[in-house]
Amino acid sequence: MLWGYHADEQERSWEHIERWVADVKKHCPNIPMVLFGNKIDLVDEASLGGGGSPRSNANVEQYAKDNKFIGYYKTSALTGDGVIDAFKVLVKKLYMIAKISSF
């Protein structure tokens, strides 16, 4: 399951992620999940460093870890930054998961 949220200042986008992840975990607890912070081109990277925002790098990375996401990637659909690399890593990880287990 791919989850995406706006990495810019739209707090609502992040709130949807938290609610939807809880719903999916309830109904499909073993499905692999990946988190994408999109629109990274609209964000000052320095603003993501602080722990004040729920979407700070540290908080999002911890959220992904706590919820057993197989990855968290910062991307930009506009510039393409991070998109190809994220999908390459994602495909490799999903292949390895499928190879060693059945979901």
LINPE-V500143 format. One record per backbone hydrogen bond with DSSP energy under -0.5 kcal/mol. NH is the residue of the N-H (numbers start at 0). CO is the residue of the C=O. Records with the same first field share a line. If there is no record, write none. Layout:
# LINPE-V500143
NH: CO + CO
This chain:
# LINPE-V500143
2: 33
4: 35
6: 4 + 37
10: 8
12: 9
13: 9
14: 10
15: 11
16: 12
17: 13
18: 14
19: 15
20: 16
21: 17
22: 18
23: 19
24: 20
25: 21
26: 22
27: 23
30: 27
33: 0
34: 70
35: 2
36: 72
37: 4 + 35
39: 74
41: 38
42: 39
44: 42
46: 43
47: 43 + 44
48: 45
49: 45
55: 52
56: 47
59: 55
60: 56
61: 57
62: 58
63: 59
64: 60
65: 61
66: 62
67: 64
68: 63
69: 32
70: 32
72: 34
74: 36 + 72
75: 80
79: 75
82: 79
83: 79
85: 81
86: 82
87: 83
88: 84
89: 85
90: 86
91: 87
92: 88
93: 89
94: 90
95: 91
96: 92
97: 93
98: 94
99: 95
100: 96
